[in-house]
Amino acid sequence: MSTASVARASRVCEVRRSHRGVLEGARQSLGTAFTRFAEAPLVYEAVYTLSGGPLSDRRFAHAIATVSPGGAHVLDMGGGTGRASRLLPLDAHYVCLDNDVAKLRFFRRRYPSRLVMRSDVTRAAFKPECFDVVLCQAVSHHLPDDVVANLFSESARVLRPDGRLVFLDATKTERTTGRFLWRLDQGSSPRSEQHLRALLESFFEVDCWERFAMLHDYVLVVARPRSSVRPASAAAAASPAAAICPRRPR
């Protein structure tokens, strides 16, 4: 091959690499823009509805109803705009915990009598064994493994011994629509069902594990805290962050 041919081939390769870089940059920019747009509270609600959220809500509500005693204290970990509060009975004592101020304000404008707390899901400012039910819906896929493990640990800590975690999230899938949506979801950490279960079962014993499919593949889980995590969690009671416990109704 002549020197000129080698030079032309090299230039072609450089152009192709440049094009690939441009396309990848455009995809990442599109994903970032979509995520920021979708995080606006009203848009977040609309996207959730259009992506089949009300269908998964019905399953979530049924699971909550099976484990919620009357007047239950319910903590919604990463509750966002507080959608889950609509699924609860009127006598439930609901707390929406999230670190997104805009979403919490949106929720308070709609439901001024409900409680909100701005906090990280790995460090909820509650004493141990305060809640009958902890909810976690469409949160874990935004978090890396170590944070998800801390989320489950903290959920187990604040649950009463007979309390339940009700968990719902999408899993990694070969479904075409699901793969496309994961590509748009910047910063997401989709996991296989097996991986997710291994993380959860370090802190919980599973009562019910249900699979269903819409645009994504989902798992819906009801689980109770492992008694073995209680002694380790008790040390958290000394933490300044663990200073609050909602009162039970008299």
C-alpha positions in Angstrom: 0.0 0.0 0.0 1.4 3.4 -0.9 2.0 6.2 1.5 -0.9 8.2 0.1 -3.2 5.2 0.5 -2.2 4.8 4.1 -2.7 8.5 4.8 -6.2 8.4 3.2 -7.1 5.3 5.3 -5.9 7.0 8.4 -8.0 10.1 7.7 -11.1 8.0 7.1 -10.6 6.3 10.4 -10.2 9.6 12.1 -13.4 10.9 10.5 -15.3 7.8 11.6 -14.0 8.2 15.2 -15.0 11.8 15.2 -18.5 11.0 13.9 -18.9 8.3 16.6 -17.8 10.8 19.2 -20.3 13.4 17.9 -23.1 10.9 17.9 -22.3 9.7 21.4 -22.0 13.2 22.7 -25.4 14.0 21.1 -27.0 11.0 22.7 -25.6 11.9 26.2 -26.7 15.5 25.7 -30.2 14.3 24.7 -30.4 12.0 27.7 -29.2 14.8 30.1 -31.7 17.3 28.7 -34.5 14.7 28.9 -33.7 13.9 32.5 -33.6 17.5 33.5 -36.8 18.2 31.7 -38.5 15.2 33.3 -37.4 16.1 36.8 -39.6 19.3 36.8 -42.5 18.3 39.1 -45.3 18.8 36.6 -43.4 17.1 33.8 -42.3 14.3 36.2 -46.0 13.6 36.9 -47.0 13.7 33.3 -44.1 11.4 32.2 -45.0 9.0 35.0 -48.6 8.9 33.9 -47.8 8.4 30.2 -45.3 5.7 30.9 -48.0 3.5 32.6 -47.5 4.7 36.1 -51.2 4.4 37.1 -51.1 0.7 36.2 -48.1 0.0 38.4 -49.7 2.2 41.1 -52.7 -0.2 41.3 -50.4 -3.1 42.0 -48.4 -1.0 44.5 -51.6 0.1 46.2 -52.8 -3.5 46.6 -49.5 -4.5 48.1 -49.6 -1.6 50.6 -53.2 -2.4 51.6 -52.2 -6.0 52.5 -49.6 -4.8 55.1 -50.9 -1.5 56.4 -52.7 -1.5 59.8 -55.3 1.2 60.6 -53.6 4.5 61.3 -50.3 3.2 60.0 -47.2 5.3 60.1 -45.8 5.2 56.5 -42.4 6.6 55.3 -42.0 7.1 51.6 -38.2 6.8 50.8 -37.4 9.0 47.8 -41.1 9.9 47.6 -40.6 12.8 45.1 -44.0 14.5 44.5 -45.7 12.2 47.0 -47.7 10.2 44.5 -47.8 7.2 46.9 -49.8 9.3 49.4 -52.8 9.0 47.1 -52.7 5.2 47.5 -53.0 5.2 51.2 -56.1 5.2 53.5 -57.1 8.6 54.9 -56.1 7.6 58.4 -52.5 6.8 57.4 -49.7 9.0 58.9 -47.6 9.6 55.8 -44.1 11.2 55.5 -42.6 12.0 52.2 -38.8 11.9 52.3 -36.8 13.3 49.4 -33.8 15.5 48.7 -35.5 17.4 45.8 -36.8 20.7 47.2 -38.9 21.5 44.1 -40.8 18.1 44.3 -41.4 18.5 48.0 -42.8 22.0 47.6 -45.0 20.7 44.8 -46.3 18.0 47.1 -46.9 20.4 50.0 -48.9 22.7 47.8 -51.2 19.8 46.9 -51.4 18.3 50.3 -50.6 20.9 52.9 -51.5 18.7 55.8 -49.1 15.9 54.9 -45.5 15.8 56.3 -42.4 16.2 54.2 -38.7 15.8 55.1 -35.8 16.9 53.0 -33.2 14.2 53.6 -30.9 11.7 52.0 -32.5 8.2 51.8 -29.4 6.7 53.5 -29.8 8.9 56.6 -33.4 9.4 57.6 -33.8 11.6 60.7 -35.9 9.1 62.6 -35.4 6.9 65.6 -35.3 3.1 65.1 -38.6 1.3 64.8 -40.8 4.3 64.1 -42.8 3.1 61.0 -45.2 0.4 60.2 -44.6 0.6 56.5 -41.7 1.9 54.4 -42.4 2.5 50.7 -39.7 2.7 48.0 -41.0 3.2 44.4 -38.8 3.8 41.4 -35.8 4.9 43.5 -33.1 2.2 43.5 -32.3 2.5 39.8 -31.0 6.0 40.4 -28.5 4.9 42.9 -25.2 2.9 42.9 -25.0 -0.4 44.8 -23.4 1.0 48.0 -26.2 3.6 48.3 -28.9 1.1 47.6 -27.5 -1.1 50.4 -27.5 1.9 52.7 -31.1 2.6 51.7 -32.2 -0.9 52.5 -30.3 -0.8 55.8 -31.9 2.5 56.8 -35.3 1.2 55.8 -34.9 -1.8 58.0 -33.7 0.4 60.9 -36.8 2.6 61.0 -39.3 -0.2 60.5 -40.9 -1.8 63.5 -40.2 -5.5 64.0 -43.5 -6.4 62.4 -43.3 -3.7 59.8 -43.0 -4.2 56.0 -41.1 -2.7 53.1 -43.1 -2.3 49.9 -40.7 -2.0 47.1 -41.2 -1.4 43.3 -38.7 -0.7 40.6 -37.8 -1.5 37.0 -35.1 -4.0 36.3 -32.6 -4.5 33.5 -34.3 -6.0 30.5 -33.9 -7.1 26.9 -37.3 -5.5 26.1 -36.7 -3.0 23.3 -38.7 -0.2 24.9 -37.0 -0.8 28.2 -33.5 -0.7 26.7 -34.4 2.6 24.9 -35.7 4.2 28.1 -32.7 3.1 30.1 -30.5 4.8 27.5 -32.3 8.1 28.0 -32.2 7.8 31.8 -28.9 9.4 32.5 -27.3 8.5 35.8 -29.5 5.4 36.1 -28.2 2.1 37.5 -30.5 -0.6 36.2 -29.9 -4.0 37.8 -30.9 -7.5 37.0 -33.6 -9.0 39.2 -31.0 -11.4 40.8 -28.6 -8.5 41.6 -31.4 -6.5 43.2 -32.7 -9.4 45.2 -29.2 -10.1 46.6 -28.9 -6.5 47.8 -32.3 -6.5 49.4 -32.0 -9.9 51.1 -29.0 -8.7 53.1 -31.5 -6.7 55.2 -34.9 -8.2 54.5 -36.7 -11.5 54.4 -39.0 -11.6 51.3 -42.7 -12.3 51.9 -43.7 -11.7 48.3 -41.7 -11.2 45.0 -43.9 -10.4 42.0 -42.8 -9.8 38.4 -44.8 -7.8 35.8 -44.1 -6.0 32.5 -45.2 -2.8 30.9 -42.7 -0.6 29.0 -40.1 -2.0 31.5 -39.8 -5.3 33.4 -40.7 -4.6 37.1 -40.5 -6.3 40.4 -42.9 -5.6 43.3 -41.7 -6.8 46.7 -43.1 -7.1 50.2 -40.5 -7.8 52.8 -39.9 -7.7 56.5 -36.7 -6.6 58.3 -34.3 -9.4 59.2 -33.9 -9.8 63.0 -30.2 -10.1 62.5 -29.9 -6.5 61.3 -31.6 -5.1 64.5 -28.5 -5.2 66.8 -26.3 -3.5 64.2 -29.0 -0.9 63.5 -29.5 -0.1 67.2 -26.2 1.8 67.2 -27.8 4.3 64.9 -30.1 5.4 67.7 -27.2 7.4 69.2 -26.8 9.3 66.0 -27.9 13.0 66.1 -29.8 12.3 62.8 -32.0 9.7 64.6 -33.9 12.2 66.7 -37.5 12.1 65.6 -40.3 9.5 65.9 -43.9 10.2 64.8 -46.3 9.7 67.6 -48.9 7.0 67.4 -52.5 8.3 67.6 -54.1 7.8 71.1 
